[in-house]
Amino acid sequence: MPNILLSIVAILLCGLSSVSAAPIHLIDQQGREVVLQKPAERIVSTFTPANLFSLSLGLADKLVGIGGMTKNSPFINKQLVNHEASVVGSRSAGTSLETIIALNPDLVLVFGKKDGYRLADRLTSLGIASLIIQPETFEDAETVIDLLAKATGTQDKAAQIAAENLRLKNIINTGLADLPASQRLRAYYVNSSDLYRTASEEMFQHQLMTTSGVTNVAKDVPGFYPKVNVEQLLIWQPQLLIRESNDTTKVDDQLAQSLVTPLTKLPQIMLPKGSFWDMPSPMAMAGALYIAVNTYPEQFKEVDAEAEIARFYHVAFGDECLSPLKSQPKCQ
């Protein structure tokens, strides 16, 4: 009898081992099938949003290579302070295939544009798994987190982040529930480097605005950060400016010009520097709440937005003081 029991236990253990070793089948955002033999342990992220999604899932120690905005981001640097991650380039400067290969990654996260497609094809030809991700909307961002979580065995953390984003979204929707459409403000989105560059309906920033309960006056202008002129801007008669932060004073200088004097009298909401709220990221819903609360303070007078956002950062990144607002006493 003991021998029979030992045989049964051995069979069960073998079964469990085979289950845990089952390949992971993924379909990336370009429709490519990607198969991993086990959860990825060595990850290369080639652009900023992918860095942020990886860090939100607690993968700092698995990021052997990183691209995009790294050296100039206190937020990302703080997350990686105790971890070695080689810089593999950026979308603007180019990504180093040689550096990626030398890092011997299990998985490379690639941006879904032409250069990214070429990089993914090259990596595939070399036997290196890559996921093409293209987060352009809040829904896309959810898909990215799900994909990355399945690839790395971090589904529990992904579920926590999803729950927090839903909580923030519900706060926004509740606050806006009794606000008539006629009372929703017309807003103009200002690119960090040029007053006359704005967000079209094709861009994530448009969705950020609509989620926040404001109407994007430039939604019908095609293109990515399309250029508009003074006449068009004044015809739209925006009631609010939503601005990206930047170290330069160009936008302030442009606003000081006499032609756009009426705009200087409008309320302005400045997205905090380094918040990554103006791009598809795991923390973008916090940006939507920030805009909504500052646009409609009466609708959200019972909401402590800073505390709600701090709670999100505690869950997603393990530290409420990583919130760009940082006004809590313990964060001073």
Backbone hydrogen bonds in HBPLUS format (Angstrom, degrees):
<---DONOR---> <-ACCEPTOR-->    atom                        ^
c    i                          cat <-CA-CA->   ^        H-A-AA   ^      H-
h    n   atom  resd res      DA  || num        DHA   H-A  angle D-A-AA Bond
n    s   type  num  typ     dist DA aas  dist angle  dist       angle   num
A0004-ILE N   A0001-MET O   3.00 MM   3  5.07 118.3  2.39  99.1 114.7     1
A0005-LEU N   A0001-MET O   2.99 MM   4  6.33 159.9  2.03 159.0 164.3     2
A0006-LEU N   A0002-PRO O   2.88 MM   4  6.14 158.7  1.92 150.3 156.4     3
A0007-SER N   A0003-ASN O   2.96 MM   4  6.16 149.4  2.05 141.2 149.5     4
A0008-ILE N   A0004-ILE O   2.95 MM   4  6.28 154.4  2.02 149.1 155.8     5
A0009-VAL N   A0005-LEU O   2.93 MM   4  6.20 164.1  1.96 154.0 157.8     6
A0010-ALA N   A0006-LEU O   2.95 MM   4  6.11 157.5  2.00 144.8 151.3     7
A0011-ILE N   A0007-SER O   2.93 MM   4  6.18 155.0  2.00 146.6 153.2     8
A0012-LEU N   A0008-ILE O   2.92 MM   4  6.20 160.9  1.95 152.2 157.3     9
A0013-LEU N   A0009-VAL O   2.86 MM   4  6.10 160.4  1.90 151.9 157.3    10
A0014-CYS N   A0010-ALA O   2.94 MM   4  6.14 154.4  2.01 145.3 152.3    11
A0015-GLY N   A0011-ILE O   2.90 MM   4  6.17 151.0  1.98 144.7 153.4    12
A0016-LEU N   A0012-LEU O   2.88 MM   4  6.21 157.3  1.93 151.5 157.1    13
A0017-SER N   A0013-LEU O   2.91 MM   4  6.10 156.1  1.97 146.2 152.9    14
A0018-SER N   A0014-CYS O   2.89 MM   4  6.15 153.7  1.96 146.7 153.5    15
A0019-VAL N   A0015-GLY O   2.99 MM   4  6.26 148.8  2.09 144.9 153.6    16
A0020-SER N   A0016-LEU O   2.97 MM   4  6.24 166.0  1.99 153.8 156.5    17
A0021-ALA N   A0017-SER O   2.98 MM   4  6.11 136.2  2.17 138.8 150.9    18
A0022-ALA N   A0019-VAL O   3.08 MM   3  5.23 164.4  2.10 109.7 113.1    19
A0024-ILE N   A0036-LEU O   2.63 MM  12  4.99 167.9  1.65 158.2 162.3    20
A0036-LEU N   A0024-ILE O   2.90 MM  12  4.99 161.3  1.93 143.2 148.7    21
A0026-LEU N   A0034-VAL O   2.80 MM   8  5.05 156.4  1.85 153.3 160.3    22
A0034-VAL N   A0026-LEU O   2.76 MM   8  5.05 162.7  1.79 145.3 150.2    23
A0028-ASP N   A0032-ARG O   2.91 MM   4  5.43 155.8  1.97 154.9 155.7    24
A0031-GLY N   A0028-ASP O   2.96 MM   3  5.32 160.7  2.00 115.7 119.2    25
A0029-GLN N   A0132-ILE O   3.03 MM 103  5.89 144.4  2.16 177.2 170.5    26
A0040-ALA N   A0151-ALA O   2.82 MM 111  6.04 159.6  1.86 161.5 160.1    27
A0106-ASP N   A0042-ARG O   2.70 MM  64  5.14 156.2  1.76 137.5 145.6    28
A0107-LEU N   A0042-ARG O   3.24 MM  65  6.61 149.1  2.35 160.1 160.8    29
A0043-ILE N   A0062-LYS O   2.82 MM  19  5.78 171.8  1.82 165.5 162.9    30
A0064-VAL N   A0043-ILE O   2.89 MM  21  5.78 138.6  2.07 144.6 157.8    31
A0065-GLY N   A0043-ILE O   3.41 MM  22  6.68 153.5  2.48 145.7 142.8    32
A0044-VAL N   A0107-LEU O   2.94 MM  63  6.39 155.5  2.00 154.2 162.0    33
A0109-LEU N   A0044-VAL O   2.77 MM  65  6.20 161.9  1.80 164.4 170.8    34
A0045-SER N   A0065-GLY O   2.99 MM  20  6.14 162.4  2.02 137.2 136.9    35
A0067-GLY N   A0045-SER O   2.67 MM  22  5.96 114.8  2.10 138.7 154.2    36
A0046-THR N   A0109-LEU O   3.18 MM  63  6.03 155.7  2.24 151.0 156.8    37
A0051-ASN N   A0047-PHE O   3.09 MM   4  6.40 147.0  2.20 147.8 157.7    38
A0051-ASN N   A0048-THR O   2.90 MM   3  5.01 118.7  2.29 101.8 118.1    39
A0052-LEU N   A0048-THR O   3.06 MM   4  6.42 156.8  2.11 157.9 164.1    40
A0053-PHE N   A0049-PRO O   2.92 MM   4  6.23 161.8  1.95 156.7 161.0    41
A0054-SER N   A0050-ALA O   3.02 MM   4  6.10 160.6  2.05 145.1 150.7    42
A0055-LEU N   A0051-ASN O   2.91 MM   4  6.17 160.3  1.95 151.4 157.0    43
A0056-SER N   A0052-LEU O   2.93 MM   4  6.09 152.8  2.01 147.8 155.0    44
A0057-LEU N   A0054-SER O   3.16 MM   3  5.35 135.7  2.37  99.3 111.0    45
A0059-LEU N   A0054-SER O   3.13 MM   5  5.43 157.6  2.19 145.9 146.4    46
A0058-GLY N   A0055-LEU O   3.00 MM   3  5.09 159.9  2.04 109.0 112.3    47
A0062-LYS N   A0059-LEU O   2.87 MM   3  5.18 151.1  1.95 111.4 121.0    48
A0063-LEU N   A0060-ALA O   3.34 MM   3  5.38 156.8  2.40 101.1 107.8    49
A0086-SER N   A0064-VAL O   2.92 MM  22  6.16 156.3  1.98 139.5 132.2    50
A0066-ILE N   A0086-SER O   2.77 MM  20  6.12 154.3  1.83 160.2 164.8    51
A0088-VAL N   A0066-ILE O   2.93 MM  22  5.77 157.5  1.99 134.1 140.5    52
A0068-GLY N   A0089-GLY O   2.96 MM  21  6.48 144.4  2.09 133.8 145.1    53
A0073-SER N   A0070-THR O   3.19 MM   3  5.40 167.9  2.21 115.2 116.0    54
A0077-ASN N   A0073-SER O   2.92 MM   4  6.06 169.0  1.94 158.9 162.6    55
A0078-LYS N   A0074-PRO O   2.88 MM   4  5.91 150.7  1.97 143.2 150.3    56
A0079-GLN N   A0075-PHE O   3.19 MM   4  6.48 151.1  2.28 143.4 150.9    57
A0080-LEU N   A0076-ILE O   3.03 MM   4  6.29 141.0  2.18 146.0 157.0    58
A0081-VAL N   A0078-LYS O   3.44 MM   3  5.06 167.9  2.45  98.4 101.1    59
A0083-HIS N   A0080-LEU O   2.92 MM   3  5.08 166.5  1.94 120.8 121.7    60
A0096-SER N   A0088-VAL O   2.84 MM   8  5.51 164.5  1.87 156.6 162.0    61
A0090-SER N   A0094-GLY O   3.14 MM   4  5.22 149.7  2.24 116.0 117.8    62
A0094-GLY N   A0090-SER O   2.66 MM   4  5.22 133.2  1.88 139.2 150.1    63
A0100-ILE N   A0096-SER O   3.18 MM   4  6.49 160.0  2.22 147.6 152.8    64
A0101-ILE N   A0097-LEU O   2.95 MM   4  6.21 167.2  1.97 156.9 159.7    65
A0102-ALA N   A0098-GLU O   3.02 MM   4  6.21 159.6  2.07 146.8 152.4    66
A0103-LEU N   A0099-THR O   3.23 MM   4  6.45 131.5  2.47 139.8 151.3    67
A0103-LEU N   A0100-ILE O   3.07 MM   3  5.29 138.4  2.25 101.9 113.7    68
A0104-ASN N   A0101-ILE O   3.05 MM   3  5.46 161.3  2.09 113.1 119.1    69
A0108-VAL N   A0129-ALA O   2.98 MM  21  6.38 137.4  2.17 133.2 146.2    70
A0131-LEU N   A0108-VAL O   2.84 MM  23  6.28 154.6  1.91 159.1 166.8    71
A0110-VAL N   A0131-LEU O   2.88 MM  21  5.95 176.5  1.88 157.7 158.9    72
A0133-ILE N   A0110-VAL O   2.85 MM  23  6.14 164.0  1.87 172.7 177.8    73
A0113-LYS N   A0111-PHE O   2.93 MM   2  5.89 136.8  2.12 107.3  94.5    74
A0112-GLY N   A0133-ILE O   3.04 MM  21  5.45 137.4  2.22 136.2 134.0    75
A0116-GLY N   A0113-LYS O   2.93 MM   3  5.09 113.2  2.39 102.0 119.2    76
A0117-TYR N   A0113-LYS O   2.79 MM   4  6.09 153.5  1.86 160.1 169.3    77
A0118-ARG N   A0114-LYS O   3.06 MM   4  6.38 162.0  2.10 154.2 158.2    78
A0119-LEU N   A0115-ASP O   2.96 MM   4  6.20 157.1  2.02 145.5 152.1    79
A0120-ALA N   A0116-GLY O   2.84 MM   4  6.06 161.5  1.88 153.1 158.0    80
A0121-ASP N   A0117-TYR O   2.94 MM   4  6.18 159.7  1.98 150.5 155.7    81
A0122-ARG N   A0118-ARG O   2.98 MM   4  6.21 156.5  2.04 146.8 153.4    82
A0123-LEU N   A0119-LEU O   2.91 MM   4  6.15 160.3  1.95 152.5 157.8    83
A0124-THR N   A0120-ALA O   2.91 MM   4  6.11 158.8  1.96 149.2 155.1    84
A0125-SER N   A0121-ASP O   3.02 MM   4  6.27 154.7  2.09 145.2 151.6    85
A0126-LEU N   A0122-ARG O   3.21 MM   4  6.47 128.1  2.49 135.9 149.0    86
A0126-LEU N   A0123-LEU O   2.98 MM   3  5.05 136.0  2.18  97.5 110.6    87
A0128-ILE N   A0123-LEU O   2.89 MM   5  5.07 167.6  1.90 147.0 143.0    88
A0127-GLY N   A0124-THR O   2.97 MM   3  5.01 162.1  2.01 106.2 111.3    89
A0141-ALA N   A0137-THR O   2.99 MM   4  6.28 153.1  2.07 146.3 153.4    90
A0142-GLU N   A0138-PHE O   3.11 MM   4  6.47 148.6  2.22 143.8 151.3    91
A0143-THR N   A0139-GLU O   3.06 MM   4  6.42 152.9  2.14 146.1 153.6    92
A0144-VAL N   A0140-ASP O   2.88 MM   4  6.24 154.0  1.95 152.3 159.5    93
A0145-ILE N   A0141-ALA O   3.08 MM   4  6.36 164.9  2.10 150.7 153.5    94
A0146-ASP N   A0142-GLU O   3.01 MM   4  6.26 160.3  2.05 148.2 153.8    95
A0147-LEU N   A0143-THR O   2.88 MM   4  6.11 163.8  1.90 154.2 158.4    96
A0148-LEU N   A0144-VAL O   2.91 MM   4  6.08 173.3  1.91 159.2 160.9    97
A0149-ALA N   A0145-ILE O   2.84 MM   4  5.86 151.9  1.92 145.1 153.6    98
A0150-LYS N   A0146-ASP O   3.00 MM   4  6.19 159.2  2.04 148.8 153.5    99
A0151-ALA N   A0147-LEU O   2.98 MM   4  6.21 151.3  2.06 145.7 154.4   100
A0152-THR N   A0148-LEU O   3.05 MM   4  6.15 128.8  2.32 138.1 150.0   101
A0152-THR N   A0149-ALA O   3.25 MM   3  5.21 137.5  2.44  93.7 105.1   102
A0153-GLY N   A0149-ALA O   2.77 MM   4  5.57 115.5  2.19 145.3 158.2   103
A0154-THR N   A0149-ALA O   2.94 MM   5  4.56 152.3  2.01 129.9 134.8   104
A0158-ALA N   A0154-THR O   3.11 MM   4  6.42 157.9  2.16 150.3 157.2   105
A0159-ALA N   A0155-GLN O   2.94 MM   4  6.16 151.7  2.02 148.3 155.0   106
A0160-GLN N   A0156-ASP O   3.17 MM   4  6.50 147.5  2.28 141.4 149.6   107
A0161-ILE N   A0157-LYS O   3.05 MM   4  6.40 157.9  2.10 153.1 158.2   108
A0162-ALA N   A0158-ALA O   2.94 MM   4  6.16 161.2  1.97 150.6 156.0   109
A0163-ALA N   A0159-ALA O   2.98 MM   4  6.13 153.9  2.05 142.5 149.4   110
A0164-GLU N   A0160-GLN O   3.01 MM   4  6.28 151.4  2.10 144.2 151.8   111
A0165-ASN N   A0161-ILE O   2.92 MM   4  6.19 161.5  1.95 154.9 159.5   112
A0166-LEU N   A0162-ALA O   2.96 MM   4  6.14 155.0  2.02 145.6 152.7   113
A0167-ARG N   A0163-ALA O   2.94 MM   4  6.14 148.8  2.04 140.4 149.2   114
A0168-LEU N   A0164-GLU O   2.99 MM   4  6.32 160.3  2.03 152.0 155.8   115
A0169-LYS N   A0165-ASN O   2.92 MM   4  6.12 159.0  1.97 146.4 152.8   116
A0170-ASN N   A0166-LEU O   2.88 MM   4  6.05 154.0  1.95 147.7 154.4   117
A0171-ILE N   A0167-ARG O   3.06 MM   4  6.36 147.6  2.17 143.7 152.3   118
A0172-ILE N   A0168-LEU O   3.08 MM   4  6.43 157.8  2.13 149.8 155.1   119
A0173-ASN N   A0169-LYS O   2.90 MM   4  6.17 170.2  1.91 155.8 158.0   120
A0174-THR N   A0170-ASN O   2.89 MM   4  5.93 157.5  1.94 145.1 151.2   121
A0175-GLY N   A0171-ILE O   3.07 MM   4  6.21 159.7  2.11 145.6 150.9   122
A0176-LEU N   A0172-ILE O   3.00 MM   4  6.24 146.8  2.11 150.9 160.4   123
A0177-ALA N   A0173-ASN O   2.98 MM   4  5.79 115.7  2.41 137.9 152.1   124
A0177-ALA N   A0174-THR O   3.35 MM   3  5.13 151.0  2.44  95.6 103.9   125
A0179-LEU N   A0176-LEU O   3.04 MM   3  5.21 167.3  2.05 117.5 118.8   126
A0183-GLN N   A0180-PRO O   2.93 MM   3  5.42 154.2  1.99 113.5 121.5   127
A0184-ARG N   A0181-ALA O   3.22 MM   3  5.34 166.5  2.24 107.4 111.3   128
A0215-THR N   A0185-LEU O   2.84 MM  30  6.08 172.3  1.84 159.5 162.1   129
A0239-GLN N   A0186-ARG O   2.68 MM  53  5.32 163.1  1.71 147.4 153.2   130
A0187-ALA N   A0215-THR O   2.70 MM  28  5.74 170.0  1.71 158.4 161.7   131
A0217-VAL N   A0187-ALA O   3.10 MM  30  6.00 169.3  2.11 156.3 159.3   132
A0188-TYR N   A0240-LEU O   2.91 MM  52  6.34 156.6  1.96 156.5 162.3   133
A0242-ILE N   A0188-TYR O   2.97 MM  54  6.18 166.3  1.99 149.6 152.2   134
A0190-VAL N   A0242-ILE O   2.77 MM  52  6.03 167.9  1.79 164.3 166.0   135
A0244-GLU N   A0190-VAL O   3.26 MM  54  6.44 156.1  2.32 165.4 167.8   136
A0191-ASN N   A0197-ARG O   2.97 MM   6  5.38 160.8  2.01 158.6 153.8   137
A0194-ASP N   A0191-ASN O   3.39 MM   3  5.54 155.1  2.46 105.8 112.3   138
A0197-ARG N   A0194-ASP O   3.11 MM   3  5.43 165.2  2.13 116.8 117.5   139
A0228-VAL N   A0196-TYR O   2.87 MM  32  5.27 155.1  1.93 148.8 156.8   140
A0198-THR N   A0226-PRO O   3.18 MM  28  5.83 157.7  2.23 151.8 156.9   141
A0203-MET N   A0200-SER O   3.12 MM   3  5.64 168.9  2.13 117.0 120.2   142
A0201-GLU N   A0219-LYS O   2.97 MM  18  4.37 141.6  2.12 125.2 120.7   143
A0206-HIS N   A0203-MET O   3.16 MM   3  5.63 141.1  2.32 107.3 116.8   144
A0207-GLN N   A0204-PHE O   2.88 MM   3  5.21 114.9  2.31 104.7 120.5   145
A0208-LEU N   A0204-PHE O   2.93 MM   4  6.32 152.3  2.01 152.1 161.2   146
A0209-MET N   A0205-GLN O   3.03 MM   4  6.26 150.6  2.12 141.2 147.8   147
A0210-THR N   A0206-HIS O   2.98 MM   4  6.32 165.3  2.00 156.1 159.1   148
A0211-THR N   A0207-GLN O   2.90 MM   4  5.96 159.2  1.95 148.8 154.6   149
A0212-SER N   A0208-LEU O   3.19 MM   4  6.28 137.3  2.38 132.6 143.3   150
A0212-SER N   A0209-MET O   3.03 MM   3  5.04 125.3  2.34  95.0 109.6   151
A0214-VAL N   A0209-MET O   3.13 MM   5  5.52 169.5  2.14 148.3 145.0   152
A0213-GLY N   A0210-THR O   3.08 MM   3  5.06 155.3  2.14  99.7 107.4   153
A0219-LYS N   A0216-ASN O   3.30 MM   3  5.40 159.5  2.34 116.3 114.7   154
A0221-VAL N   A0218-ALA O   3.10 MM   3  5.61 167.5  2.11 120.4 124.3   155
A0233-LEU N   A0229-ASN O   3.08 MM   4  6.31 163.5  2.11 153.3 158.3   156
A0234-LEU N   A0230-VAL O   2.97 MM   4  6.21 158.1  2.02 156.1 161.1   157
A0235-ILE N   A0231-GLU O   2.95 MM   4  6.14 150.2  2.04 147.2 156.0   158
A0236-TRP N   A0232-GLN O   3.07 MM   4  6.32 151.9  2.15 150.3 156.4   159
A0237-GLN N   A0234-LEU O   3.17 MM   3  5.24 135.8  2.38  97.4 109.1   160
A0241-LEU N   A0267-PRO O   3.05 MM  26  6.42 163.3  2.08 157.4 162.6   161
A0269-ILE N   A0241-LEU O   2.83 MM  28  6.26 161.0  1.87 162.0 168.2   162
A0243-ARG N   A0269-ILE O   2.78 MM  26  6.03 170.0  1.79 158.9 162.3   163
A0271-LEU N   A0243-ARG O   2.85 MM  28  6.14 171.5  1.85 177.4 174.8   164
A0253-ASP N   A0249-THR O   2.87 MM   4  6.11 157.1  1.92 158.1 165.6   165
A0254-GLN N   A0250-LYS O   2.86 MM   4  6.16 152.1  1.93 150.1 158.2   166
A0255-LEU N   A0251-VAL O   2.88 MM   4  6.14 155.8  1.94 151.1 157.6   167
A0256-ALA N   A0252-ASP O   3.08 MM   4  6.27 131.9  2.32 137.8 149.9   168
A0256-ALA N   A0253-ASP O   3.21 MM   3  5.12 132.7  2.44  91.9 104.6   169
A0257-GLN N   A0254-GLN O   3.15 MM   3  5.49 160.0  2.19 107.9 114.1   170
A0260-VAL N   A0257-GLN O   3.20 MM   3  6.03 145.9  2.33 122.6 129.1   171
A0261-THR N   A0258-SER O   3.22 MM   3  5.11 164.9  2.24 111.7 110.1   172
A0263-LEU N   A0260-VAL O   2.89 MM   3  5.54 138.2  2.07 119.2 130.1   173
A0264-THR N   A0261-THR O   3.04 MM   3  5.42 139.2  2.21 109.9 120.8   174
A0265-LYS N   A0262-PRO O   3.27 MM   3  5.69 153.7  2.35 106.7 113.9   175
A0266-LEU N   A0263-LEU O   3.08 MM   3  5.35 161.9  2.11 109.6 115.4   176
A0275-SER N   A0272-PRO O   3.21 MM   3  5.54 145.9  2.34 136.6 131.1   177
A0284-ALA N   A0281-SER O   3.29 MM   3  5.31 174.5  2.29 111.9 112.6   178
A0286-ALA N   A0283-MET O   3.06 MM   3  5.54 138.0  2.24 109.8 120.7   179
A0287-GLY N   A0284-ALA O   2.87 MM   3  5.03 123.6  2.20  99.4 114.4   180
A0288-ALA N   A0284-ALA O   3.08 MM   4  6.56 145.8  2.20 145.7 155.7   181
A0289-LEU N   A0285-MET O   3.03 MM   4  6.34 156.0  2.09 146.6 152.0   182
A0290-TYR N   A0286-ALA O   2.98 MM   4  6.20 156.2  2.04 143.9 150.8   183
A0291-ILE N   A0287-GLY O   2.98 MM   4  6.25 159.5  2.02 150.9 155.1   184
A0292-ALA N   A0288-ALA O   2.99 MM   4  6.16 167.2  2.00 150.1 154.0   185
A0293-VAL N   A0289-LEU O   2.92 MM   4  6.04 171.5  1.93 158.9 160.5   186
A0294-ASN N   A0290-TYR O   3.16 MM   4  6.21 158.3  2.21 142.9 148.9   187
A0295-THR N   A0291-ILE O   2.88 MM   4  5.94 134.9  2.08 146.1 158.3   188
A0296-TYR N   A0292-ALA O   2.93 MM   4  5.96 163.8  1.96 153.4 157.2   189
A0299-GLN N   A0296-TYR O   3.00 MM   3  5.44 127.9  2.28 111.0 124.1   190
A0300-PHE N   A0297-PRO O   3.20 MM   3  5.19 136.6  2.40  94.5 106.4   191
A0303-VAL N   A0300-PHE O   2.91 MM   3  5.20 162.5  1.94 115.2 120.5   192
A0307-ALA N   A0304-ASP O   3.09 MM   3  5.45 118.8  2.48 105.1 119.2   193
A0308-GLU N   A0304-ASP O   2.98 MM   4  6.28 158.7  2.02 155.2 162.2   194
A0309-ILE N   A0305-ALA O   2.86 MM   4  6.02 160.6  1.90 153.6 158.4   195
A0310-ALA N   A0306-GLU O   2.88 MM   4  5.99 152.4  1.96 140.2 148.6   196
A0311-ARG N   A0307-ALA O   2.93 MM   4  6.14 152.4  2.01 144.2 151.0   197
A0312-PHE N   A0308-GLU O   3.19 MM   4  6.51 152.3  2.27 139.3 146.1   198
A0313-TYR N   A0309-ILE O   3.08 MM   4  6.45 161.5  2.11 152.5 156.0   199
A0314-HIS N   A0310-ALA O   2.94 MM   4  6.21 147.2  2.04 147.2 156.9   200
A0315-VAL N   A0311-ARG O   3.06 MM   4  6.37 158.9  2.11 153.0 157.2   201
A0316-ALA N   A0312-PHE O   2.82 MM   4  6.01 176.2  1.82 164.3 165.6   202
A0317-PHE N   A0313-TYR O   2.83 MM   4  5.32 154.6  1.90 132.3 140.9   203
A0318-GLY N   A0314-HIS O   2.90 MM   4  4.40 127.7  2.18 113.1 120.6   204
A0322-LEU N   A0319-ASP O   3.06 MM   3  5.70 165.1  2.09 119.1 121.9   205
A0323-SER N   A0320-GLU O   3.14 MM   3  5.80 165.7  2.16 115.0 119.2   206
A0331-CYS N   A0328-GLN O   2.86 MM   3  5.40 153.7  1.93 118.8 127.4   207
A0332-GLN N   A0329-PRO O   3.24 MM   3  5.50 166.0  2.26 109.7 114.0   208
